[in-house]
């Protein structure tokens, strides 16, 4: 049986290619830069660092990246501290706004959602998306998503019209383990690189608990399934 080989990455080359993609989208939309939701996790931190580096290479255009930290009561103070620390490290403009008020206001129209941890969590994600998209619109910027290949584009682990409501996904082609590798390359530090991922949408929630495994295992699984599907397609073609 052949060994399953996981993808390897030239960090400098990939960093530049992702940066070129971001610049291309900003130029295409004739906007002034990007907004990104910062959670303190490795995905949003890496996304922000990649965009900041790309904008620095095009300093003459004066593109701007703005980070928005949007905690609810479910977020720990350490989450906010980590997110603000990343913004300071990158030297970007950032704002912290609690979304507890907007979430609670929805009791008037969607009281049933508060009876379900699942629905309330997705509602919180959509409130964040609304804030980000409105900030982007009023600043003539585009929303940079923070989803990676394993979660958002591999198994669909995101909220529709929530964290999936973005203009572009800079790390959408990177599996989680390569996001971590890129984070280390960009100097984000071990605390961010190895941080346990959580969406902050449910009490005690983590991505690993939701998925029942690590994203590294998902990368391996997706590679196995891809190889199996290619083999089945080859057999079907030969028999037709």
N, C-alpha and C positions, 0 to 999 in steps of 0.2 A: 504494500500500500504506500502511495506517495505521501510525503510529508506535506502538511499544509503550511505554506509560506505566507506570512503576513507582510503587507507592504512596508517598504522602508522609505525614508524621506531625506532629501537634501534641504535642510531647514532654510538656508539662505535663498535658494532658488524658489522654494514654495512661498516663502515670505514675500519675495518680489512679485511673483505671479499673482498672488492674492491681492497684493497692493495695487498692481496694475489693473486688476479687475475692478476694484473699488473706485479707483480714479476714473476708469472708463464709465462707470455707472453715474458718478457725480457729474462728469462732463456731459453725458448723454441727457441727463435730466436738468441740466443747467441750474444746479443747486449749489449751496454754499458749503456743503459738507454732510456730516452724518450725526444722528443721535443714536445712542445705544443705552439700553437698560443695564446697569451694573448691579450685580448681586453679590460680588465678592468671590464668586465661583470661577473655576478655571476657564469655562467656555466664554463667559462675557469678558473676563479679563484679557484673554488671548485675543478675542475679536477686537477689543479696544486697542490693544498694543499693536496689532497688525495695521489697523487703520491709521493710528497716530504715526507710525513709521512711514506709511505710504504718503501721508500728507506732508511729512517733513521732507520727503524727496521732491515734493512739488511746492516748496515754500513760497514761491513767487505767486502762486494762485491764491494763497491765503485761505485754503480750505480749513474748516474747523470741525473738530469732534467734540460733542458735548455728552457727558455722562449723566444719566438720571437714575438716582437711587430711590426706589419706590417701595418702602417697606410697609407691611401690614403688621398687625399685632402678633402674627405667627412668626415673624422674623426675629431672630436673636440680635442682641446689640452687637455681638461679634460679627454678624453678617454685614451690618451697616459699617462697622469699623473697617472691615476688610475691603469693602467696596470703596469707601472714601480713601483708604490707603492706596489702592490701585490708581485712583484718579490723581492723587497727589504724586505718586511715582511717575505717572505718565505726563504730568504737567498739563492736564486738560481742564477746561471749565466743567464744573459739576454742580448739581443741585440735589438736595435730599428733600423729598416730600412724602409724608405719610399718606397712604391711600385709604386709611381706615374710615375717614369721613365719606368719601365717595362710595365705598363698599357698603357702609351702613345705610346710606341714602337709598340703596336699592331695596331695602326692606319694604318700602312703600309700593313698589311695583312688582317685585319678585320675592315675596316672603317665603315661598315654597323652596327656594334655592338654599335658604339658611337651615333647612331641616336635613340637608344632605351634605356630608363632608365633601363628596365628589363634586357636586354641582357648585357648591360655594367656592371650592378651590378653582374650578374653571372660570367662575365669575370674577374672582380676584385677578386671574391672569388676563381676562378681557378688559378689566378696568385699567390695568397697567398698560395694555396695548393702546387703549384709548388716549391715555395721557401721553404716551410716547408719540403716537401718530399726530396728535394735535400740536405737541411741541414742535415736531418736525415740520408740519404745515406752516405754522406761524413763523418759523425761523428759516423757511425755504431750504429745508434739509431733507434727507431721506433716512428712513429707519433701517439700521443695520441689525439683522437678526443674529442670534448667538447660538443657533442650533448646529450640532455636529452631524456627521453622516450616520453614525450608529443610531442615534436617538430620533432625530427629526426625519431623516431621509431613509433610514433603514427599517425602523419598526413603527414610525408615526407617533412617537412619544412626545406630543406637544398638544397645546390647546388650540383648536380651530378658532380663528378670529381673536386669539390671545397671543401667546408668544410666537405663533406661526404667522401673525399678520405683519409682515415686514416687506421692505423693498428689495433687499438683497441679503444673502447668507454667506458671508465671507469664509466661514469655516465649514460650510456645508459639504465639502468634499473630503474632510478629514475625519477619520474615526477617532474616538475619544482618546485612545492611547497616543495618537500622533498630535492631538491637541495638547496633551500634557507635555509631549516632547517639545512642541513649538513654544509652549509657555516657558519652559526652562531655557530654551534658546534666547527668548526675548527678555530674560532676566527677571521674571516675575517672582521667583523665589519658591522654595520648597513648600511653604505654608499654603500658597495658592495652588501650586502644581498638584499637591496631594490632598487637597481639600475634598471631603466627602460631598458629592453633588446632591443638591436638594433644590426643588423648585420653590420651597417655602409656601406651599399652598394648603398643606394639611398639617395638623399637629404631629410632630415626630416623624414627618415624612422624609424619605431619601429616595433618590433614583434607584438605588440598588434594591431597596425594599419593594418598590413598585414593579421593577422588572424581574425580580426574583433571581438576579445574577448580576455580574459585573459587565460593563460595556466591552471589556476586553474579550469576554466570552462571546458576546454578540458579534464582535468582529470576526472571530473564528468561525462561528456558526454561519454567518452570512457568506463567508468565503467557501465553506463546505457546500452550502446550498447553491451558490453560483456555479461551482464546479459540477455539481450533480445535474443542474438544469442544462448545462452545456452538453453533458454526456447524453442526457435524454433526448435533447434536440438533435444531436448527431445521429443517434439510433433511429429516431423517427424519420429523419431525412434519408437515411440509407435504406429504409424499408419502403419508402414511398416510390 
